[in-house]
Amino acid sequence: MDDEILIAVTGAAAGLIGTVVGAVVSWYSSERRSKIQNTVDLHREWQSDDMTAIRLKADRLIRENTGIHLLQLELAADPTAYANVLRVLNFFQRLWMLLKHKQLANYLVPELFGSYIVWWNVNCFEAGIPSKWVIRQDWLSLYAWLEANSSAETIGQWKNGAAFAKKNRQAGSLLGAAVAQPGAQADGPTPGGPAA
């Protein structure tokens, strides 16, 4: 009789442990898939035709107003054109919020977005976001996260490419930057640029 009770208790405990382990594995797998899907969806949005058009318009406005602080640009530019700059900045803010709240596959973010973050930082946001804007801290946090989660060599390559593009942009030669940059394709903007 004691053996039967022991077998029943052992069986029940094994069943309970199996159920708990199965639930944990299922939750973890579902959570991981969800984070990957969120990351892929965000990248798909970034590469969409609509967002590419927004980035190109924002880039054109910034290029035409090189050296102007975003607050000055907001006051001087056509509101519709300026809204594109804010859409780009808001996209990166949303990227940061999803990272901060652990809703993305962090290991994919540097590869999918790193060159863009660096490019927009060097070419627009590095010195251009007013210190009183709340979004500035989100941008700085995103950039610090990227630096902490990418190799120094990779960050250096992205910075060099963005600086090269900025130099050529200031000279008025966006396509010239792509042609002259080692490893860049001659048929488009520099890697990480507004339409890349």
CYANA upper distance limits for C-alpha pairs under 8 A (distance plus 0.5 A):
  1 MET  CA      5 ILE  CA      6.94
  2 ASP  CA      6 LEU  CA      6.64
  3 ASP  CA      7 ILE  CA      6.55
  4 GLU  CA      8 ALA  CA      6.58
  5 ILE  CA      9 VAL  CA      6.50
  6 LEU  CA     10 THR  CA      6.42
  7 ILE  CA     11 GLY  CA      6.44
  8 ALA  CA     12 ALA  CA      6.58
  9 VAL  CA     13 ALA  CA      6.55
 10 THR  CA     14 ALA  CA      6.53
 11 GLY  CA     15 GLY  CA      6.56
 12 ALA  CA     16 LEU  CA      6.62
 13 ALA  CA     17 ILE  CA      6.56
 14 ALA  CA     18 GLY  CA      6.46
 15 GLY  CA     19 THR  CA      6.62
 16 LEU  CA     20 VAL  CA      6.69
 17 ILE  CA     21 VAL  CA      6.54
 18 GLY  CA     22 GLY  CA      6.44
 19 THR  CA     23 ALA  CA      6.58
 20 VAL  CA     24 VAL  CA      6.69
 21 VAL  CA     25 VAL  CA      6.63
 22 GLY  CA     26 SER  CA      6.50
 23 ALA  CA     27 TRP  CA      6.51
 24 VAL  CA     28 TYR  CA      6.56
 25 VAL  CA     29 SER  CA      6.56
 26 SER  CA     30 SER  CA      6.57
 27 TRP  CA     31 GLU  CA      6.47
 28 TYR  CA     32 ARG  CA      6.58
 29 SER  CA     33 ARG  CA      6.71
 30 SER  CA     34 SER  CA      6.60
 31 GLU  CA     35 LYS  CA      6.79
 32 ARG  CA     36 ILE  CA      6.78
 32 ARG  CA    105 ALA  CA      7.92
 33 ARG  CA     37 GLN  CA      6.55
 34 SER  CA     38 ASN  CA      6.59
 34 SER  CA    103 GLN  CA      8.35
 34 SER  CA    104 LEU  CA      8.49
 35 LYS  CA     39 THR  CA      6.71
 35 LYS  CA    103 GLN  CA      5.89
 35 LYS  CA    104 LEU  CA      4.88
 35 LYS  CA    105 ALA  CA      5.49
 36 ILE  CA     40 VAL  CA      6.66
 36 ILE  CA    104 LEU  CA      6.82
 36 ILE  CA    105 ALA  CA      5.66
 37 GLN  CA     41 ASP  CA      6.45
 38 ASN  CA     42 LEU  CA      6.65
 38 ASN  CA    103 GLN  CA      7.55
 38 ASN  CA    104 LEU  CA      6.41
 38 ASN  CA    105 ALA  CA      8.35
 39 THR  CA     43 HIS  CA      6.76
 39 THR  CA    104 LEU  CA      5.81
 39 THR  CA    105 ALA  CA      6.65
 39 THR  CA    108 LEU  CA      7.90
 39 THR  CA    109 VAL  CA      7.76
 40 VAL  CA     44 ARG  CA      6.55
 41 ASP  CA     45 GLU  CA      6.70
 42 LEU  CA     46 TRP  CA      6.75
 42 LEU  CA     95 LEU  CA      8.25
 43 HIS  CA     47 GLN  CA      6.71
 43 HIS  CA    112 LEU  CA      7.35
 43 HIS  CA    113 PHE  CA      8.13
 44 ARG  CA     48 SER  CA      6.47
 45 GLU  CA     51 MET  CA      7.23
 46 TRP  CA     51 MET  CA      6.23
 46 TRP  CA     52 THR  CA      7.58
 47 GLN  CA     51 MET  CA      6.98
 47 GLN  CA     52 THR  CA      6.66
 48 SER  CA     52 THR  CA      6.53
 49 ASP  CA     53 ALA  CA      6.67
 50 ASP  CA     54 ILE  CA      6.80
 51 MET  CA     55 ARG  CA      6.56
 52 THR  CA     56 LEU  CA      6.66
 52 THR  CA    194 PRO  CA      7.66
 52 THR  CA    195 ALA  CA      6.09
 53 ALA  CA     57 LYS  CA      6.72
 53 ALA  CA    195 ALA  CA      8.38
 54 ILE  CA     58 ALA  CA      6.59
 54 ILE  CA     84 ASN  CA      5.88
 54 ILE  CA     85 VAL  CA      8.37
 54 ILE  CA     87 ARG  CA      7.98
 54 ILE  CA     88 VAL  CA      7.97
 55 ARG  CA     59 ASP  CA      6.43
 55 ARG  CA     84 ASN  CA      7.39
 55 ARG  CA     85 VAL  CA      7.98
 55 ARG  CA     88 VAL  CA      7.02
 55 ARG  CA    194 PRO  CA      5.70
 55 ARG  CA    195 ALA  CA      7.15
 56 LEU  CA     60 ARG  CA      6.59
 56 LEU  CA    194 PRO  CA      6.01
 56 LEU  CA    195 ALA  CA      6.70
 57 LYS  CA     61 LEU  CA      6.80
 57 LYS  CA     81 ALA  CA      7.35
 57 LYS  CA     84 ASN  CA      6.98
 57 LYS  CA     85 VAL  CA      8.48
 58 ALA  CA     62 ILE  CA      6.75
 58 ALA  CA     81 ALA  CA      7.37
 58 ALA  CA     82 TYR  CA      7.50
 58 ALA  CA     84 ASN  CA      5.52
 58 ALA  CA     85 VAL  CA      5.19
 58 ALA  CA     88 VAL  CA      8.11
 59 ASP  CA     63 ARG  CA      6.45
 59 ASP  CA     85 VAL  CA      8.18
 59 ASP  CA    194 PRO  CA      6.75
 60 ARG  CA     64 GLU  CA      6.55
 61 LEU  CA     65 ASN  CA      6.76
 61 LEU  CA     81 ALA  CA      7.43
 61 LEU  CA     82 TYR  CA      7.87
 62 ILE  CA     66 THR  CA      6.30
 62 ILE  CA    124 CYS  CA      7.40
 63 ARG  CA    169 ARG  CA      7.32
 63 ARG  CA    170 GLN  CA      7.77
 65 ASN  CA     73 LEU  CA      8.13
 66 THR  CA    170 GLN  CA      7.71
 68 ILE  CA     72 GLN  CA      6.80
 68 ILE  CA     73 LEU  CA      6.76
 68 ILE  CA    128 GLY  CA      7.77
 69 HIS  CA     73 LEU  CA      6.70
 69 HIS  CA    127 ALA  CA      7.80
 69 HIS  CA    128 GLY  CA      5.04
 69 HIS  CA    129 ILE  CA      7.39
 69 HIS  CA    130 PRO  CA      7.86
 70 LEU  CA     74 GLU  CA      6.45
 70 LEU  CA    128 GLY  CA      5.68
 70 LEU  CA    129 ILE  CA      6.27
 70 LEU  CA    130 PRO  CA      7.30
 71 LEU  CA     75 LEU  CA      6.98
 71 LEU  CA    128 GLY  CA      8.37
 71 LEU  CA    129 ILE  CA      7.94
 71 LEU  CA    130 PRO  CA      6.87
 72 GLN  CA     76 ALA  CA      6.63
 73 LEU  CA     77 ALA  CA      5.97
 73 LEU  CA     82 TYR  CA      7.88
 74 GLU  CA     79 PRO  CA      7.68
 74 GLU  CA     82 TYR  CA      6.73
 77 ALA  CA     81 ALA  CA      7.43
 77 ALA  CA     82 TYR  CA      6.62
 78 ASP  CA     82 TYR  CA      6.63
 79 PRO  CA     83 ALA  CA      6.47
 80 THR  CA     84 ASN  CA      7.59
 81 ALA  CA     85 VAL  CA      7.98
 82 TYR  CA     86 LEU  CA      7.23
 83 ALA  CA     87 ARG  CA      6.66
 84 ASN  CA     88 VAL  CA      6.89
 85 VAL  CA     89 LEU  CA      6.81
 86 LEU  CA     90 ASN  CA      6.36
 87 ARG  CA     91 PHE  CA      6.57
 88 VAL  CA     92 PHE  CA      7.04
 89 LEU  CA     93 GLN  CA      6.73
 89 LEU  CA    139 TRP  CA      8.48
 90 ASN  CA     94 ARG  CA      6.64
 91 PHE  CA     95 LEU  CA      6.75
 92 PHE  CA     96 TRP  CA      6.67
 92 PHE  CA    117 ILE  CA      8.32
 92 PHE  CA    139 TRP  CA      7.64
 92 PHE  CA    142 LEU  CA      8.34
 93 GLN  CA     97 MET  CA      6.70
 93 GLN  CA    135 ILE  CA      7.46
 93 GLN  CA    138 ASP  CA      6.51
 93 GLN  CA    139 TRP  CA      6.98
 93 GLN  CA    142 LEU  CA      8.41
 94 ARG  CA     98 LEU  CA      6.69
 95 LEU  CA     99 LEU  CA      6.75
 96 TRP  CA    100 LYS  CA      6.40
 96 TRP  CA    138 ASP  CA      7.14
 96 TRP  CA    139 TRP  CA      8.09
 96 TRP  CA    141 SER  CA      8.03
 96 TRP  CA    142 LEU  CA      5.89
 97 MET  CA    101 HIS  CA      6.60
 97 MET  CA    138 ASP  CA      8.48
 98 LEU  CA    102 LYS  CA      6.58
 98 LEU  CA    103 GLN  CA      5.48
 98 LEU  CA    104 LEU  CA      6.58
 99 LEU  CA    103 GLN  CA      6.44
 99 LEU  CA    104 LEU  CA      6.17
 99 LEU  CA    106 ASN  CA      7.43
102 LYS  CA    106 ASN  CA      8.46
104 LEU  CA    109 VAL  CA      8.31
105 ALA  CA    109 VAL  CA      7.39
106 ASN  CA    110 PRO  CA      8.21
107 TYR  CA    111 GLU  CA      8.34
108 LEU  CA    112 LEU  CA      6.61
109 VAL  CA    113 PHE  CA      6.06
109 VAL  CA    114 GLY  CA      7.31
110 PRO  CA    114 GLY  CA      4.81
110 PRO  CA    115 SER  CA      8.21
110 PRO  CA    146 LEU  CA      6.94
110 PRO  CA    149 ASN  CA      7.67
110 PRO  CA    150 SER  CA      6.98
111 GLU  CA    115 SER  CA      8.26
113 PHE  CA    117 ILE  CA      6.66
114 GLY  CA    118 VAL  CA      6.79
114 GLY  CA    146 LEU  CA      7.28
114 GLY  CA    158 TRP  CA      8.36
115 SER  CA    119 TRP  CA      6.47
115 SER  CA    158 TRP  CA      5.98
115 SER  CA    191 PRO  CA      7.80
115 SER  CA    192 GLY  CA      5.30
116 TYR  CA    120 TRP  CA      6.54
116 TYR  CA    192 GLY  CA      4.99
116 TYR  CA    193 GLY  CA      7.08
116 TYR  CA    194 PRO  CA      8.29
117 ILE  CA    121 ASN  CA      6.54
117 ILE  CA    143 TYR  CA      7.64
117 ILE  CA    192 GLY  CA      8.43
118 VAL  CA    122 VAL  CA      6.61
118 VAL  CA    143 TYR  CA      8.21
118 VAL  CA    155 ILE  CA      8.28
118 VAL  CA    158 TRP  CA      6.74
118 VAL  CA    159 LYS  CA      6.71
118 VAL  CA    162 ALA  CA      7.41
118 VAL  CA    192 GLY  CA      8.25
119 TRP  CA    123 ASN  CA      6.43
119 TRP  CA    158 TRP  CA      7.67
119 TRP  CA    159 LYS  CA      7.63
119 TRP  CA    161 GLY  CA      8.28
119 TRP  CA    162 ALA  CA      5.33
119 TRP  CA    192 GLY  CA      6.13
119 TRP  CA    193 GLY  CA      6.61
120 TRP  CA    124 CYS  CA      5.89
120 TRP  CA    125 PHE  CA      6.65
120 TRP  CA    126 GLU  CA      8.45
120 TRP  CA    193 GLY  CA      8.12
120 TRP  CA    194 PRO  CA      8.47
121 ASN  CA    125 PHE  CA      5.06
121 ASN  CA    126 GLU  CA      5.20
122 VAL  CA    126 GLU  CA      6.12
122 VAL  CA    159 LYS  CA      7.80
122 VAL  CA    162 ALA  CA      6.63
122 VAL  CA    163 ALA  CA      7.06
122 VAL  CA    166 LYS  CA      7.95
123 ASN  CA    162 ALA  CA      7.45
123 ASN  CA    163 ALA  CA      8.11
123 ASN  CA    166 LYS  CA      6.34
124 CYS  CA    128 GLY  CA      6.58
125 PHE  CA    129 ILE  CA      6.11
129 ILE  CA    133 TRP  CA      7.65
129 ILE  CA    136 ARG  CA      6.42
130 PRO  CA    136 ARG  CA      7.50
131 SER  CA    136 ARG  CA      6.96
132 LYS  CA    136 ARG  CA      8.15
133 TRP  CA    137 GLN  CA      8.42
134 VAL  CA    138 ASP  CA      7.79
135 ILE  CA    139 TRP  CA      6.76
136 ARG  CA    140 LEU  CA      6.69
137 GLN  CA    141 SER  CA      6.49
138 ASP  CA    142 LEU  CA      6.62
139 TRP  CA    143 TYR  CA      6.70
140 LEU  CA    144 ALA  CA      6.56
141 SER  CA    145 TRP  CA      6.52
142 LEU  CA    146 LEU  CA      6.70
143 TYR  CA    147 GLU  CA      6.79
144 ALA  CA    148 ALA  CA      6.69
145 TRP  CA    149 ASN  CA      6.61
146 LEU  CA    150 SER  CA      6.48
147 GLU  CA    151 SER  CA      7.93
147 GLU  CA    152 ALA  CA      7.90
147 GLU  CA    155 ILE  CA      7.32
150 SER  CA    154 THR  CA      7.06
150 SER  CA    155 ILE  CA      7.08
151 SER  CA    155 ILE  CA      6.79
152 ALA  CA    156 GLY  CA      6.47
153 GLU  CA    157 GLN  CA      6.74
154 THR  CA    158 TRP  CA      6.75
155 ILE  CA    159 LYS  CA      6.56
156 GLY  CA    160 ASN  CA      6.53
157 GLN  CA    161 GLY  CA      6.68
158 TRP  CA    162 ALA  CA      6.62
158 TRP  CA    192 GLY  CA      8.34
159 LYS  CA    163 ALA  CA      6.45
160 ASN  CA    164 PHE  CA      6.49
161 GLY  CA    165 ALA  CA      6.66
161 GLY  CA    181 GLN  CA      8.15
161 GLY  CA    190 THR  CA      7.78
161 GLY  CA    191 PRO  CA      7.64
162 ALA  CA    166 LYS  CA      6.58
162 ALA  CA    190 THR  CA      8.33
162 ALA  CA    192 GLY  CA      7.91
162 ALA  CA    193 GLY  CA      8.14
163 ALA  CA    167 LYS  CA      6.62
164 PHE  CA    168 ASN  CA      6.81
164 PHE  CA    177 ALA  CA      7.39
164 PHE  CA    181 GLN  CA      8.05
165 ALA  CA    169 ARG  CA      6.35
165 ALA  CA    174 LEU  CA      7.46
165 ALA  CA    177 ALA  CA      6.04
165 ALA  CA    178 ALA  CA      8.18
165 ALA  CA    190 THR  CA      6.85
165 ALA  CA    193 GLY  CA      8.43
166 LYS  CA    170 GLN  CA      6.55
167 LYS  CA    171 ALA  CA      6.89
168 ASN  CA    172 GLY  CA      6.67
168 ASN  CA    173 SER  CA      5.69
168 ASN  CA    174 LEU  CA      6.58
168 ASN  CA    176 GLY  CA      7.50
168 ASN  CA    177 ALA  CA      5.97
169 ARG  CA    173 SER  CA      5.79
169 ARG  CA    174 LEU  CA      5.68
169 ARG  CA    177 ALA  CA      8.04
173 SER  CA    177 ALA  CA      6.80
174 LEU  CA    178 ALA  CA      7.41
174 LEU  CA    189 PRO  CA      6.89
174 LEU  CA    190 THR  CA      8.21
175 LEU  CA    179 VAL  CA      6.83
175 LEU  CA    186 ALA  CA      7.72
175 LEU  CA    187 ASP  CA      8.13
175 LEU  CA    188 GLY  CA      6.87
175 LEU  CA    189 PRO  CA      6.29
175 LEU  CA    190 THR  CA      8.16
176 GLY  CA    180 ALA  CA      6.48
177 ALA  CA    181 GLN  CA      6.37
177 ALA  CA    189 PRO  CA      7.86
177 ALA  CA    190 THR  CA      6.87
178 ALA  CA    184 ALA  CA      5.83
178 ALA  CA    185 GLN  CA      6.50
178 ALA  CA    186 ALA  CA      6.01
178 ALA  CA    187 ASP  CA      8.09
178 ALA  CA    188 GLY  CA      6.90
178 ALA  CA    189 PRO  CA      5.91
178 ALA  CA    190 THR  CA      5.12
178 ALA  CA    191 PRO  CA      8.29
179 VAL  CA    184 ALA  CA      6.89
179 VAL  CA    185 GLN  CA      6.83
179 VAL  CA    186 ALA  CA      4.91
179 VAL  CA    187 ASP  CA      8.25
180 ALA  CA    184 ALA  CA      8.03
181 GLN  CA    190 THR  CA      8.17
184 ALA  CA    190 THR  CA      6.83
184 ALA  CA    191 PRO  CA      7.25
185 GLN  CA    189 PRO  CA      8.42
185 GLN  CA    190 THR  CA      8.13
188 GLY  CA    196 ALA  CA      8.28
189 PRO  CA    193 GLY  CA      6.38
189 PRO  CA    194 PRO  CA      7.99
189 PRO  CA    195 ALA  CA      7.22
189 PRO  CA    196 ALA  CA      7.09
190 THR  CA    196 ALA  CA      7.71
191 PRO  CA    196 ALA  CA      6.33
192 GLY  CA    196 ALA  CA      5.89
